[in-house]
Amino acid sequence: MRSFSHSPARRRGTGSQRQARGARGWVASLAVLACGLALAFGAAPAVAAASPVVVESPVAESPVAAGTPALVAPMGKNLGGVTVDDTAGVLNQARLNDLMSKVDFYEPTRVAIYTRKGQYSDNINLKTLQYAKTKHPEWISDDPADYGDYWDDGLLIITLSVESGRTGQIGTYFGEDRAGRTSDDAVLTKIHKAGTSDFRQGRWTDGVAAVAQAASKEINKPWYANPDLWIFTALVVVGALVTWGSIARARSQRRNAFGQQLQQGILSLARVTTDLDTTELSARTLPTGSAHAADLERRFGNFIQSYRRVFTEQQQLEAMGPKERSKAPAVHRATAFADATAALDFTDDAIVQAAALYTRSARWHDAWRAQTAPLLEDLTALTQLPAAQNDAENAALAALNSFRMQALARVEEISRALDAQAATVDQALDALADVRKHLTIRLDSLAQVQIDSFAKTQSEREQMEDQLRSARYSQGRRYGTGSILDVTRSADLFWRVTNFNLGYSAGRSSVQHSRQAARSSSSGGGISRGYGGGGGSFSGSGGSSRF
C-alpha cells in the first residue's frame, strides 16, 4: 500500500540544484553568524516565525488489523503523514493515533513505522531495506541522481524488531535532506534511548511514539534551537564567574584541609614532647641481645632526628599566610607533617611499652594487652565478614571461624606463658606475630574464593585484586596502640580485617559499576550502521541499536 504521495515540492531535485541550495544555505548561515550573538537572540523569534511550512494533514483511516499498512491522522503542522506496517502485531492503532498526533517536526516530514518479529543476529538495517524494496519502493529515492542508493527525501522510517521476551532492536532511517544531525551517533543514540524504557516493559506503542517524538526534536533542528549554542553562550557569559567561584571554593577547601592536618600534627607532636623524657629513659632501659628491643633502639636514634625536623616544620607551617595555605603543595606539606608526627607518637608508645615488658615493671600487663589488642580486634571483626554466597565461600568462612577459636586459645596460652615467665618477651612477640601471619594467610585464601565466586572475567578478577591490594598496602599503621609488632614489622605484613572488608567491598562495587556501564552501553548505545553485503551500494542514512 502506498500511503503517501510525493509532490514536486517535496523532491530534492537534481544534484546541481541541491548544490545550489547548499551554497545558498551556507551564505545565509554566515550572514546570520556575522550579526553576533546579541543579534541572534533578537533575530531567533523572527526566523522561527518565518520558517514553518504548513502542510495539510491527510484524513485518518479506520484502524486496521495488525500486519497491514495503515494511515495515522497527524495533527502536528509538519507531520506530513504516517504509515504503519505492524507485521509483528504489537501496536495499538488507536493509541498510536493519539500519540502521533502530538508529534511535530521542524520541516514537513513523513513517518513510516515498520514492526517485525526478529532474531538477535538480524541486521535490521538490511531487513528494513529489503522490506522497503519489496513492499514500499516509495521509501527509496527515485531521483535519477541517487541511483536508488538513498531513502526518499522528507522521510523518517522507524523499525521495531521484537525478539523473545522484551528485547530487540530499534532502527531509524532518514531521507538525505533530513539526515544532517543524525549523522552523529550521539544524536541517534539519544533518539533510540527515548523509547528504551517503554520497550523494556513491553509498551511497544508508547516506545515507537517516543522515538518519533525524539526524532522530531533532532531532525533538521535550526541553529537557534540547538542547545549547544545556548550552552556555549551561557558558558561564555558566566564562565568568569564560575571559574572565580571554583577557584575560591578550591582555595577555601585547601585552607581547611591545611588547618586540619596542621592541628592534628600539632596535637601529636605535643604528646610526643610531653613524653619525650619518658621515651628517652625507656629507650635506655631496652635490653641488648633482643631482636625487637634492638630494632626499637635503632628507631629511637631516628626518632630524635625526626622530632627535631618536624618541630622545625611546624614552625614553618604555622608561619604560612592564607595565600600560601590555599595552595596544593602546602596541603601536601601539612599532611606529611601530620603523618610524621603520628608516626613519632606511635613509636614512642611502642618504646615505652617495650621497656615495661622487658623490665617487667608494674605496668607490664597493660603493655602486653597493647600487643594483643590488634589481633583480638581482628579476631572479633571476623564475625562481621560478608555472609557466604555459595558452598566454597561457606567452607572458607567455616575454616576462618575454626581458626578464630584456635587463635583466641593461642593468645591466652601465650599470655599465660609470659605471665609465668615460661616464655621470654621476644618468644611471646614472635608467637603473636605467627598467629597474625596465619590469619593473614587465611584472609588471602578467602579473598581468592570470593573473587572466584563473584568475578566472571579475568578483567573483573584484576579489578577486585587491585582494590584488595590497595586496601592492604594503604592501611598504614595503627597509631597510638603501642604495638611493637606494628613498628618493627612492615605496615602491610598483617592483614587488618577491617581493611580486608573495605577492599572486598570496593572490589565488588568496582565490578558492579563496570557491569552497569557495559549494560548501558550495549542497551542504549552501540549504533550499528550499514546494510551489509545484501544492501549492495545502498547508503541511506540511519542506523540501529539494541534495547
Secondary structure, DSSP 8 states (H G I E B T S, - for coil): ---S---GGG----HHHHHHHHHHHHHHHHHHHHTHHHHHHHHHHHHHHHS--------------TTSEEEE---STTEEEEEEEETT----HHHHHHHHTT---SS-EEEEEEEEE--TT--HHHHHHHHHHHH-GGGB---GGGTT-SB-TTEEEEEEEE-STT-EEEEEEE-GGG-SGGGSHHHHHHHHHHHHHHHHTT-HHHHHHHHHHHHHHHTT--GGG-HHHHHHHHHHHHHHHHHHHHHHHHHHHHHHHHHHHHHHHHHHHHHHHHTHHHHHHHHHHS-TT-HHHHHHHHHHHHHHHHHHHHHHHHHHHHT--HHHHTSHHHHHHHHHHHHHHHHHHHHHHHHHHHHHHHHT-TTHHHHHHHHHHHHHHHHHHGGGS---SSHHHHHHHHHHHHHHHHHHHHHHHHHHHHHTTSS-HHHHHHHHHHHHHHHHHHHHHHHHHHHHHH--SHHHHHHHHHHHHHHHHT----TTS--SHHHHS-TTSS--HHHHHHHHHHHHHHHHHHHHHHHHHHHH---B----GGGTT---EEEEEE-
